[in-house]
Amino acid sequence: MKKYILIFLLFSVSVILYLSFPIRCAEHFVSIDDHTFMLDKKPFYPIALNYIVTMQGDDKGNIWASSFNGYNAGEKYQYTTKDSCMMQLKAEMDLIKEMGFNTLRIVRIGEEMLDEQTGNLSVAARVNNDHTNMFPLSDTSNYKKYAGALAELFDLADKAGLKIIFLVNVQPDVGTTEDHLVKLIKQFKDTPALMAYDLFNEPLYFDKKERDKKDVIAITKRWNHLLKMYAPHQLVTI
């Protein structure tokens, strides 16, 4: 009887450990080996294009990814329904792939709006080229909608055969941005299309505080540690 109890306990502990720390396969993730990008055991040379993606929505509270309105004449969205926006994104990504690129650096949609007084993060969604609705990400429902929109975007890139470098808005000394980063990397840790996170756009210009080199090293080490702890198969750049 003791033998069976021991076997049951070992099995239970194994299940708990697997659920808490699942074993993830690195297949289809871009890695760096001996100073070389590798993909599925073959050298991978990223040919990357900056690509701006923003958010649209409707007055029912739905939101989705959309090709940047600034790409169009008059800076108005050419399409304003989810289905049409998905078709436009797909067409543009297919074209980008046909032009010889294999990687997108996606900007804007991951750079959430920060209230510097409260530290709260929000995303903005344009409705019918008419008005903008705000979605505070502290609201669980809003965050799920935002994460869902990102998942659809990443899936489109993956189907087009493109890898993604994703620019996010994480800032030193603003804990809410780091908390948000952790939520994102946990959410998409098993997304091979997501090659890397770009953690700060041009900090030389946009980080307003003068910093000692030791502070910069400590900050980037902390951010890198977060990525390696929660998303070990994805890369980091800044």
Residue, then its C-alpha position, 0 to 999 in steps of 0.5 A: m500500500k505504501k508503494y502505491i501511495l508513493i507512486f501516486l504522490l510522485f505522479s501528482v508532483s510531476v503533474i503539478l510541476y508540468l503545469s507550473f513549468p511546462i516543457r516547451c519545444a524550441e522548434h520554429f523559434v529563432s535563436i542565436d547560436d555562435h553569433t548566428f541567427m538559427l531557425d530549425k537548425k539552419p542559418f536565418y538572416p533577418i531581412a526586416l521592415n518597420y511596419i506600423v499597426t494600429m487599432q480600430g474598433d466599434d462602439k460595441g467595445n470590439i477592437w482589432a489590429s489595423s494597418f496604419n491609417g497614415y499609409n493612406a491618402g488623407e490619413k484615413y483608414q481605408y477599411t473600418t470593419k474587422d473582416s476588411c482590416m484582416m484582409q488588408l493586413k493579410a494582403e500587405m503581409d503577403l506583399i511584404k513577403e513577396m518583396g523578399f522580407n522575412t521579418l516585421r518590426i511591428v510598432r505602435i500597437g505595442e506602445e500603449m498610452l501611459d498616464e505618467q501621473t498614475g502609471n495606468l496603460s491604455v490602448a486607443a481604437r479609432v471608430n469609423n474614422d470618426h472618434t477614438n475609444m480608450f481601453p484601460l488595460s487595468d480592466t481584465s476584459n479590455y486586456k483580453k480584447y487587446a491580447g486577442a487582437l495581438a494574437e490575431l495579428f501574430d497569426l497573420a504574420d505567421k501564415a505569411g511566413l514572417k517573423i516578428i520583432f515586437l516593439v513594446n512600451v516598457q519604461p524604467d521606473v514605471g512598474t506598471t509597464e514592467d508588469h504589463l511586459v510580464k503579462l505579454i511575454k507569459q501570454f505569447k511565450d509559445t508563439p514561434a512567430l514572435m522572434a523578439y521583443d524590442l523593449f524601448n524605442e530609441p531610449l537615447y531620445f525618449d528616456k527623459k532621465e539622465r542615467d549613469k551607465k551602471d543604472v542602464i546596465a542594471i535596467t537592461k539586465r532586469w528586463n532581459h532576466l524577465l524575458k529569459m525567465y518567462a519566455p526563454h525561446q524569444l530574443v530581446t533587443i533594445 
